[in-house]
């Protein structure tokens, strides 16, 4: 019987071999840091630490990875604080390797020192300032590579809905499926009727993707970055507060907005779109998890999890009224 391999895990020796094309000196330790949509390794040398990301086969094309690299180098030129890609000896940034499941791409990044910021108002303001600076710094970003997707209604609502609705029908019935389908359609229509600002977005801007270094945040993990609705980028931070820090949400959300608007102002339509994007974020996240069951497994896909999703998006509708 022939196996179909979806996602292999490279060992330390293989990663060391991939890093031979970089001028980083001798490697003292190399180990797996996290496994998820991509595999992330920490690389330690006598002088510096690095992060090596091995993109999963089929998750991002070579051109999509090149788009991400171009964006990070652009932000570096604007003196934005972030983890930057490290070039190989030949000047390129992408290492191509033949895994059992197919071609995978690797990129070496600088290591972001500091710690994940605790959620409190002064940190929330700094996080907001950082996102405002990111948007300011990419207003003139014109990449040569194509990302392959945008953070628009298609990516955030239509594509996830196609994955979610069969499970809603399976566990909760056709009436519930119809309700969620109608909710997604109405949400898409409402977003399309707003004059929303579009531009480069991080796509997953929350404290797990940054470290605090002094009086500023330093950002990493641009795997979800693309052109799209800037208000979605702002709302992702609000979603994180609502989901994970309910008791601090009101105070920290206000501090975040103060920090963001100290850098750039939100237009009226973008303000109106913020609560809508909370719901869009829920669709995107659930769809992504269903799409990548080799990362998150399937034991969480239950009647209870679908009921929770329906409750959350219907509660969002009350907030938006």
Phi, psi and omega in degrees: 000131180270130178280145169254113185266129180261319188201097178275161178247120180284139179275176184300319181298321180293319179295318178301320179297319179296332184273002181294340180276006182248149175266077180238004180081194182286143179263122179275315177219151179213122182209156179292127179265308178213150173238127181202229175298330171229165177259131185241128182241144172263133182243122180246133173240171179301336185252325188218166171246150180222167172239131176245121179255127175251106184291140181291144178301129177085352182278313177227134176287167177301318180294324178296320177294321179297322176303313180300317179298316179300320180295316181293320178293325176298314179294325176299319179297334179271008179064027176282142184274114183197167172284126185248151177289145179255131183281155173282174181299330181273004178092350178276171183242342187252128173259124180260130182225144181268102176271164179304327182275348181139189183291134173234155182244139179240143177223136177265134181236155171293152180270134179269116179285175180095193183231157174300130184292135171290148182276107171208162190306318183294326176286322179300321177296317179297322178296318177297318178300319181297318178294320177300318178294322178298315179293319177299318185287346181245010177302329182254017181287122180229088185287156172273326182276154179259127180292327180097350176203162174234157176275073183236187183297328179296310184287323186272335186235307187294309182295315176298321181301321180298332178273326186281317189301320177300326179285325175299315179296317182299315187265330189240351175099170185291329180295315178295321177300315179297321179297315182289323177297318179293320179299315180296319180296316179295322179296316178300317180296317180297320179294320182290341178271357177262147176271081187268140177291138176239148179176189179292137180230149174290318175091343183206052191272099178205171190300337179290346181247033177199160172235147175274127178230098183070231184263015180223163174259146176241127196254148175215182179058079177261026184296333179264004185290147178186172168287146180171199182286120179295327179296331176296319178300319178293316183293333178299324176292321177295316177304317180298318179294316180297321186281320190247345186220053187307317183291335181258359189304309187297312183292317184284328176295319177297319179293320177301312181296322177300316180294316180298314185284349170289340180260320179201150186266144172274135175283165183303316181292327177292321174302313182296330182281341186305308180294332177294324181285341171300313179293318178301321178299321179296318177298312182301314184294313180296318178299318180297319181292322177292323181293329186244061183290346175285348176264312186258356181075191182230354185291345178274349182278091187226172175301320182296318181292325178288323177296320179296317178300312180299317179299316182296313183289329177287325174295322176303320182298324178293319179298326185281344182287000000 
